[in-house]
Amino acid sequence: MDLRRFITFKTVVEEGSFLRASQKLCCTQSTVTFHIQQLEQELAIPLFEKIGRRMCLTAAGKNVLPHVYDLTKVMASIRQAARQDDEPGGELRVATGETLLA
C-alpha cells in the first residue's frame, strides 16, 4: 500500500472535493482520482459514493478514516524523530578573552 494514497484520501475528506484536494496536493484531479481508485481496489471497498455533484464517504470510508488519521500522526512523529537526530544536543559554552569584550 502506498502512503500517498492514504494522504490523498484524507485530503479529499478534509477538502470536500477531488478538485480542492488536487489543488492542495499540487497535483492533477486525475491523479487524485487514480489514488482513490487504487486505494479502493487494494482495500476491496468503495470509500466514496457520488451523490449529485458531491462525493460522500461510504460507511466503509468512515470506518477507515480514523485509521488514516492515526497513520498520518505516526508518519509525522517519525519525521520529527528523524529531524531530532540531526540536531546536536547538549550545552555549548563559548569563552573569549577580555580584550574582545571591551
Residue, then its C-alpha position, 0 to 999 in steps of 0.5 A: m500500500d502506498l502512503r500517498r494514497f492514504i494522504t490523498f484520501k484524507t485530503v479529499v475528506e478534509e477538502g470536500s472535493f477531488l478538485r480542492a484536494s488536487q489543488k492542495l496536493c499540487c497535483t492533477q484531479s486525475t491523479v487524485t482520482f487514480h489514488i482513490q481508485q487504487l486505494e479502493q481496489e487494494l482495500a476491496i471497498p468503495l470509500f466514496e459514493k457520488i451523490g449529485r455533484r458531491m462525493c460522500l464517504t461510504a460507511a466503509g470510508k468512515n470506518v477507515l478514516p480514523h485509521v488514516y488519521d492515526l497513520t498520518k500522526v505516526m508518519a509525522s512523529i517519525r519525521q520529527a524523530a528523524r529531524q531530532d537526530d540531526e540536531p546536536g544536543g547538549e550545552l555549548r559554552v563559548a569563552t573569549g578573552e577580555t580584550l574582545l569584550a571591551 
